[in-house]
Amino acid sequence: MKAGTHQAEALRIVVTDPIISRFQQELRYDGGAHHWVMASGWGAEEQLRAVADADVVICSALPPEQAAAGTRLRLVHVTGAGYEKIALDALSPSAAVANTFHHARPIAEHVVMMTLMLSRRALAADRELRSGQWRTIATAKDVPFHPTLDGMVVGVIGLGTIGAEVARLAGALGMRVQAVRGNPAAPLPAGVQPEWVGGNAELPKLLETSDVVVVTVPLSEGTRGLIGAGELQRMKPSALLVNVARGPIVDQGALYAALAERRIAGAGIDVWWGTPAGGRVPPSEFPFEELDNVVLTPHHSGHARRTFERRAADIAANIANLAAGRPLFNVVRAAS
């Protein structure tokens, strides 16, 4: 159906992502006479047959066999920002790929929460109080004074949507902000006012001068292992590391050693080095759960309801655009 016509095309839409499936009202906002297949709980073979007959697939992952089967696909809509789990090379050239965001604010709030929990010994104080100990600076000389956010420097690695929101929120709370990114000369995102922005070569300077280092860059071959033993060694002994990007950007062995040996003060880990398998939770080769200077969360920093409501609304809008022959938005791979 071409742009400008009054009747939109009916599409066959398959949804395989279990989280976005909970937001069917928002997904169906287009109101078109589409055929919806909610396939998140189906087996692999059933999903494969459904994708083979679909015009649109809404998913967080599309393995090669499903991508290759989708010969009539016109749109693969990822349910988040990352599309590394979409087998792009196996897709038909006629399939566009789009993504969606809206997770930056809850993740930025999570960064602040982790920073406060670590700098104020929230978990340790909770454990002590539950065990009948009243330990404060008034009762124990080894209990440290805690800092306030407005006296801290946050160093943001990456200034994409998440990094920019971390910088905005940290700045609003009085923290001094500095950052590194691939193109330091690019215009700053709206509302971001760092003391300085450097290129990737200035990462050592950021590490040496930050009280909180926040990792927000995407995972790529260029960022895998970006924070290793040498980088952690550059950080202040009083500094915190918060990773809300992807686990493999930080070398897990080097991080565990730095925390266990108190070469850095603490870490907030929301992202891991794989998925739970073989009963190993959290999914790491090292026992981070045994350390008392970490806050561990199961990759849920962006899991606010509004994140998924807005993502579903984006997907619905793009489906309406496709059905009416209008241009798509947030396209990461155009159809040819």
N, C-alpha and C positions, 0 to 999 in steps of 0.2 A: 504494500500500500504506500503510495507516494505522499510526501508532505503536502499538506493543503487539502487532502481529501477528508471527508467527514467521518467515514467509517474506518475504525482501526481493525487491524488484522488479528484474528484469534491465533494464539500461540500455544504450543504444548510445552509446559514448563515442569521440569523435574527438580526437586529440592532434596539434596542429599545431606546437607549440614544439619545436625540435630539441634543446635542452639537457635539458629534463625528460624527453624521450623516452629518454634514456640510463638513466633510473631506473625501468624498467618493473616491476621486482620490488617496489619500494616503492609504485608507483602501484596495482598490482594486489593490494595487501595486504588489501583488502576481501574478496577471495575470492568475490565474487558471480559469478553466471553472466552477466556482462556481455559485450557484443560490443565489442571494442576495435579501433579503426582508427588505426594509427600513420601519420599523413599528413604528417609534417614535411617529407619530401622531395618531396612531390607538387607538381604544377603548380597554378596558380591555379584553373583550371576544375575539376580533380579535387577540390581542397579544397572548392570551392564546393558541389559535388554531395554530398560527404561531410557537410558542415555542415548542408545542407538536410535530411538524414535523421537528425540526431543529437539525442539528449536532453541530452548534456553535451559541451561543447567545452572543452578544456584548452589554453590559448594565452597568448602574451605580447602578441599583437596580433590584433584582429578588425576588419578593414576594413568599411566600410558595406555593401558588396555581400554579404559573408558574413553579417554581422549580420542583414540584411534577409531573407536566404534561410533563416535558421534559425528557421522559424515554429514548430517543435515543441520548440525549446530550452527546457530547464527550469533549466539551470545553465551559466553561463560562468565557468570557474575560471581566474583569471589566475595565472600561474606566479611572480609576484613581487608587490611591494607596489604599484607604479605601474600604474594602469589608464587612463592618458591615451590609450593606443593602442586602446582598446576603443570602438567606435562605439555608445555607449549609446543615443543617440537613434534609431538604426536597429533596435534590438533589440525583439523582442516584449515586451509588458508581463509576459508569463508567465515570462520568463527572469530568474532571480536572477543576480547577479554577486558573486563572492567573490574575495578575494586571500589572500596568504600572505607571510610575512616571513622571519625567521631569518638575515638578512644583516648585522645590526647589529654583531656581534662582529668578523667578519673585516674589515668596513669600518673599525671603530674601530682595529683593529691596523694597517691600512693607513695611517691618519692618523698614528699614532705612527711608523711606518716612514718615511713621507715627511718628517716633522718631523726625525727623526734624520739622514736622508740629506742634507737641506738644511742643517741647522745644523752638521753635521760635515763638509761638503764631500765627501761620499762619492764622488760621480761625478767631481768634479774631481781628487781624490786618486787615484782609480783610473786616470783617463786619464794623469795625470802619471807615475805609477809604471810604467805600461805603456810609456810613451815614454822610460823610462830616467832620470826625474827623481825625486830623493829630497827632497821639499819638506815640511818640518815647521817648527814654531816654532823648532827648534834650528838650522835651516839657512837659513831665509829670513824676513826681518823682515815681509814682507807676508802671511805666512800667519797667519790670526787664531787666537786661542784659541777653542775651542768651548764653548758653554754646556752645562749639564746640565739635564735636564728639570725637576728639582725647583726650579730657579730661574726657570722660565718661567711666564707667564700665558697660558692658552688661552681664547679667546673663541669660544663655540659659538653659531652663528646657527641657532636652531631646537632644540627639545628633544623631538623625536619619538623613535622607537625608535633611530634612528642617533645623533642628537645626545645622547640620554641615555647611550648606551653609550660614546660618545667621552668624555663627562663623567666617567663611572665609571672608565674605564681611565686617563684623564689624572690624575684625582684619586688613584688607587691608586699612580701613579708619582711622586706628589709635586708635580704641577703645580697651580697655582692656577687654579680654574675660574670663569668668569663666562659668562653667557648672556643672550640676548634671545629672546623668543618672543611669539606673538600674545596670549596671556593670561598675564601674569606672576603673577597671583594664583592660578592653578590649582595643585593639589597637585603637589609634585615627584615625579618617578619614583623608585622605590625605589633606594636606594644613590647617589643624585645629591646632592652636597653642595656647591653652588657658593658662592662668596663673595657673589655677588649675581645676581639674575635681574631683568632689566628688560623692558619692553615694546618693541615695534618702534621707538618714538620714541627709545629710548636706544641705538640702533645706533651713532650717532657716538661715544658714550662707550666702547662696547665696542671699536670700531676704534682709538681713540686710546690705549687702555690695554692692548691684548693684544700678546703676542709672537707668537702663532700664532692666526690667525683661520680657523675651520673652518666651511664652508658646508654645512648639512645640510637646509635647508628644501625642501619640494616645489616644483616649477615650477608657477606659476600666473600669471595676468595681474598679480597683486599682487606677485609676486617676480621676474618677468622684468626683467632689468637692475637688480636690487637693488643690486649692487655695480658702480658705475660710476666715472668719473674722480674725482668728488668724494669718494666713499667711500674709494677707494684713496689719495687725497691725505691723508686723515686718519690713515692707518696710520703707525706708526713706520718710519723708514728701515731699521731692523733687523728688521722683522716679516716673517712668512711668511703666505701665504694658501694654504689647502688646500681644494679644491673636490671633494667626493664626492657632490654632489647632482645637479644638471643644469647643463650648460654655459651655457645662456642666462641663468641667474641672474646671471652675471658678464659684463659687457661685454667682449668679447674684445679689441677695439681698445684700450680703456683699460687692460686688464691687460697687454697686450703692451708698451705704451708705458711703463707703470710699471716693468716688469721690465727692459726694454732701457735705460731711463734710470736704473736703480738707485734709483728712488724707494721701492721696497720691496726687501727682501733676496732674496726668492725665492718660488716657488710650486710646489705640487704639484697637478697637473691629472690627474684620473682620468676626468672627464666632459667632453664636447666639444659643439660647436655643430652637430651633425648626425652623419651616418654617412659612412664613407669612400665617396667617389664621384669618378669621373673621375680616379682615380689619386692623389687628394690624401689622404695619410696623414702626420701626423694631420689630421683634418678640421677645419681652421680657415682663416680668411682671412689669418692672419698666421703667419710662420715661427717658431713657438715652439721648434721643434726646433733652431734655430740658437743659442738662448740657453744659457748655461752655468749659469744660476741657477734652473733648473726641473727637476723630476722628472716625466716624462710616462708615463702608463700607459693602456692601451686599455679603459677602463671595466671593469676586472676586479677592483676592490677587494673585491667581495662574493663572488667566485667560489671559495669554499671548498667542498669536497665535502659537508661536513655541512650547508651552506646548502641544497643541492638535495635531499639525502636527507630533511631535515626538511620542506622544502616539498612534496615528493612524498608524505610521510606525512600532511601536512595535507590535501592534495587527496584522498587515499584515504579519509581519515576523513569528509570532506564528501560524497564519493560514497556512502559507506555510510549516512550520515545521510539523504541524498536518497532512496536506494533503500528505506530502512526507514520513511520518513515522519517522520523526526526533524528538529528545527530545525538549520539550517546555522549555521556560525560564520564570523567574518571577512566578514560580508556588507556590501558597499559599495552594493549596490542590491537591494532586496527585490523579489520577484515580486509581482505584483498580480493 
